[in-house]
Amino acid sequence: MVTQLNELGFYTLAGAPRSPADLLEEVRDGEALGLGAAFVSERYNIKEAATLSGAVAAVSSTLGLATAATNHNTRHPLVTASFATTMHRLSDGRFTLGLGRGIGPLFDAYGIPRITTAQVEDFVGVLRRLFRGEVLLGHDGPIGRYPVLHLDAAFDEDIPIGFTAFGPNSLALCGRVMDMVVLHTFFTDETVRRAVETVRRAAEEADRDPGTVRIWSCYATVHDGLPEDLRLKKTVGRLATYLQGYGDLLVATNHWDPAPLERFRADEVVRSFPGALDAKADTATLEHVAELIPEEWLEPAATGTPTRCAERVLRQFDLGVDGVIMHGATPAELSPVVEAYRRIRPAGRFDALAPNPGRSEPQRP
């Protein structure tokens, strides 16, 4: 039996999957490989988070799992709360409900109100009370007005809640009220350190133990054994898609020069491209886009040989995080990196970590 690496995770259905059924094999492979947790992202197509989370739990027995992320404002609070309690019991306590702020322009296009920090904090407070079996009468807060909110008086559920955080307000929110934080991909080392410090400091200011907030680095991991066109999609294509959606925020967070972003946006190929570059661009298009992105912007990733990737993954922990999501690759693709990682993994360093990605230590019986 392989040792479970509770400090490592992966995203299911990374990028643009052909079918949601691909998740089933990925989860089985991830558990067999000994990875600690599967993270479920959500898109409005074939990646609905509640359905996928149930599938992860159904085909695994030791793997932790978390949504990273779903949005609180696309479902009624009782629907999201019921999703969380159902997953908690279905997975025997392996589940963390991970929330996120979403993409503002996309919400605007779909007629969905943008999410505020106050709404998220209010929502988390409501969830925790519902998990304890409370009846909420006349709730009137940032998430809205509800005459009655209630799940089950017999409930006394301890379900971790997390947030996919970007800016300082979101990171401070995580320190105040969250159990788990997922940082964004292509954060520089300096940005990761700063994010960790912001979370820990906010936890201290809220009279919480900073060590109880589990922080995950989301780290693109693409070794050189993969075909070149696939590597291009998983690195250039992925970063380019982020730049399409919220480039200003990513550039500002990393303290990068904004001029290359302006050139990227002004490029005719990028400007006229119909959709996300990581999902629809061919190799020739991605090769063109690669010329627009500075090398330093692609540097915060694990690339090269599997050994070099493993070394860079391990180095993330020196920045203060508690876990690394090896982003952008399936467990089968990550296998050589995990094998190399096991050879350099420090003995005993991660033994206290829980399988549930939102817990800082194993749950007591």
C-alpha positions, 0 to 999 in steps of 0.5 A: 500500500502506497503512503498517501501524500496528503500534502499534494493534490490535483484538479479533476478535469483540468482545462477543457475535458471531452467528457465529465466521465473522464473524472472517474479514471482520474480519481481512481488513478490519483488515489492509486498514486497516493495523492492526498486530495482532488479539487473540483473546479466549476464551469458552466458547461459539463463541470457542475461542481455538485455532480462532480463532487458526488462522483469523486466521493463515489469512486474513492475511499481515502482521497480528500476532496474540495470544490475550488471553487463554486459560487455562493450566489448561483444557488439558494443558501439551503441548496448549497448547505444541503450539498455540503452536508450531503457530501460530508456524509457521503464521503465520510468526512473527506469533503471541504466546501470551497467557495470563490468570488467568480469572474466579474465580467462573466457574471455581468454578462449572465446577469448574476450580481457580483460577489462582495467580501461581506456577502461571503463572510455572511454566507459562511456564518449562515452555513456554520449555523445551519450545519449546527442544526440551528433555525435562522428566522428573519435573516437580513444580511449581505446575502439577502433576506430570508424568512426561514433557513433551516436544514435539520435540528439533529445536525451537528456537522463539522464541515470545513469551508474554504475560499479561492483567494486572490487579492488582499481582501479575500486573503484577509477574509480567509484568515478571519473565517475560513478553514482552507485557502487555495491560491491562484496559479502563476503566483510568483514566490514573492506573491505566495509569501505575501499571501501566506503572511496576509492570511496568517496575520488576519487569523491572529487579528481575529484571535484564531490559531493561524495554523488552523487555516490550511493554505494550498499553492496552486502550482502548474506542473507540466514535465517535459515527458509530455508532448510539446503541443500539450505542454504549450496548452497547459502553460501558455494556453492556461496563463493566456486564458487567465490574462483574457479573464482577469489579467489586470488582477493577476498582473497587479497581484504579482507586481508585474509591468502592465505593458505586456498585458496591454500588448497581449490584449491589443494583439489581433489574434488574441482580440478576435479569438472566440473563447478561452485560449486554453480550450480552443486554440490550436498549436499555431495560435498558442505559439503566436501567443507565447511570443506575447507573454514574458518568460518571467510570467511563465516562470512560476511553474514546475517544468522540465524533467520530472525530478526538477518538477518534484524539486520545485513542488517541494520548494513551494512548502518553503514559502509557507504553504501547507499543500500544493495542487499540481495544476493542469495535469491528470494523475496519469500525467503526474505519475513521473513527478510523484515518483520523483517527489517520493524520493526527495520527500522529507521523512515525517514532515507532512505526517500530521496533515489530514486527508481532508484538504480543509483540515489542518490536522486529522479529525478526531474520532 
